[in-house]
Amino acid sequence: MTQTEGTNLCKRRCVVLIMKPINEAHVAEPGLAVVEVAAADDNTAFAIQELLAAQWAIAPADDTTHEPGEPGVRLHCYLDLRQQPGV
């Protein structure tokens, strides 16, 4: 999704202007999802990943990314809602 500069459709204080494209393989079937976590720090991002892993089967991320000039960190993980955790 790309918005023109200055567009804030939801009237929120912060708007993500550019989202990375979704890889078709990660959502090829119903029950598959890509989750992007934006957090203040690594510990928070990994805590969210652990909460997701307790509920669903996931392909966890090993590290976070930080974009220069942007606050916080991002983490991508892939959920498979068709499977139970640990399967």
Secondary structure, DSSP 8 states (H G I E B T S, - for coil): -B--TT--TT--S----B-----GGGGSSTTEEEEEEEESSHHHHHHHHHHHHHHSEEE--S--B--TTSSSEEEEEEEETTS-TT-
